[in-house]
Amino acid sequence: MPRSQHSAPDPIDVAVGARMRMRRKTLGLTQTALAEALGITFQQVQKYERGANRVSASMLVRAAKRLDCPVAFLVGEEPGGFPTDETLLTMLAFPGAIDLLHAYTAIDDATSRGAVVTVARALATGKVRKAAQAA
């Protein structure tokens, strides 16, 4: 059954897109670089990564080859080797999530890493915003 323009993306398409984005970011590729390698526009890569557009089988094979991973990884069927937890993939699909993770892991001091987590949690719960409004 085709999706209407207003329906939510299929969770499978979102998961495939999240894996594509995670792998692209892990390799340090831009959406433009991946798009050029696949012969499509960077906007199409954006739509794939959001799950807004489905990836055809032929495009999935080409993407896997360029992303240096098995097709099975992109569709969540490869055991081991790559993280496949859907919650983790969904979180990593957020813009900036992989950049934040790279920066976090580059912090040598455990106390500083803990401070980053504390700030992130405070921002997530709105405590920083509430404190700023009260001041």
C-alpha positions in Angstrom: 0.0 0.0 0.0 1.6 3.3 -1.0 2.2 6.0 1.6 0.3 9.3 1.4 2.2 12.5 1.6 1.1 13.0 5.2 1.8 9.6 6.6 4.8 8.8 8.7 7.8 7.1 7.1 7.9 3.3 7.4 10.0 2.3 10.4 12.1 0.0 8.2 12.9 2.9 5.8 13.9 5.1 8.8 16.1 2.3 10.2 17.8 1.8 6.8 18.3 5.5 6.5 19.7 5.8 10.0 22.2 3.0 9.2 23.2 4.8 6.0 23.7 8.1 7.8 25.7 6.5 10.7 28.0 4.7 8.2 28.4 7.8 6.1 29.3 9.9 9.1 31.6 7.2 10.5 33.5 7.3 7.2 33.6 11.1 7.2 31.6 11.5 4.0 29.4 14.4 3.3 25.9 13.9 1.9 27.2 15.5 -1.3 30.1 13.1 -1.6 27.9 10.1 -1.2 25.3 11.5 -3.6 28.0 12.1 -6.3 29.3 8.5 -5.8 25.7 7.2 -6.2 24.8 9.5 -9.1 22.0 11.2 -7.2 21.4 14.6 -5.5 22.4 15.3 -1.9 18.7 16.0 -1.4 17.9 12.5 -2.3 20.5 11.2 0.2 18.8 13.4 2.8 15.5 11.8 2.0 16.9 8.3 2.2 18.6 9.1 5.6 15.3 10.4 7.0 13.4 7.5 5.7 11.2 9.9 3.7 12.1 8.0 0.5 12.6 4.3 0.1 15.9 3.0 -1.1 15.6 0.7 -4.1 17.4 -2.6 -4.1 19.9 -1.5 -6.8 20.6 1.8 -4.9 21.0 -0.2 -1.6 23.7 -2.3 -3.3 25.5 0.8 -4.7 25.3 2.6 -1.3 26.6 -0.5 0.6 29.5 -0.7 -1.8 30.4 3.0 -1.4 29.9 2.9 2.3 32.1 -0.2 2.5 29.6 -2.3 4.3 27.4 -5.3 3.5 23.9 -4.7 2.3 22.9 -6.9 5.3 24.2 -4.2 7.6 22.1 -1.5 5.9 18.9 -3.6 6.3 19.7 -4.7 9.9 20.3 -8.4 9.1 24.0 -8.7 9.8 24.9 -10.2 13.2 27.9 -8.7 14.9 30.4 -6.2 13.6 28.1 -3.2 13.5 25.7 -1.9 16.1 22.1 -2.9 15.1 20.1 -1.8 18.2 17.2 0.2 16.7 17.0 2.7 19.5 20.7 3.5 19.2 20.4 3.9 15.4 17.4 6.2 15.9 19.3 8.3 18.3 22.4 8.4 16.1 20.2 9.6 13.2 19.6 12.9 14.9 21.7 15.7 13.2 24.8 16.3 15.3 24.6 13.1 17.3 27.6 11.4 15.7 29.6 14.6 15.8 28.8 14.9 19.5 29.8 11.3 20.1 33.1 11.8 18.2 33.8 14.9 20.3 32.9 13.2 23.5 35.2 10.2 22.9 38.0 12.6 22.2 37.8 14.0 25.7 40.6 12.3 27.7 39.5 13.4 31.2 36.7 11.3 32.8 35.6 14.3 34.9 35.2 16.4 31.8 33.3 13.7 30.0 31.0 13.5 33.1 30.4 17.2 32.9 29.4 17.0 29.3 26.9 14.3 30.2 25.5 16.4 33.1 25.1 19.5 30.8 23.4 17.4 28.1 21.0 15.8 30.6 20.2 19.2 32.0 19.5 20.6 28.5 17.3 17.5 27.7 15.2 18.0 30.8 14.9 21.7 30.4 16.6 22.5 33.7 19.0 24.9 32.0 16.3 26.7 30.2 14.2 27.0 33.4 17.2 28.3 35.4 18.0 30.9 32.7 14.4 32.1 32.7 14.4 32.4 36.5 17.5 34.6 36.4 
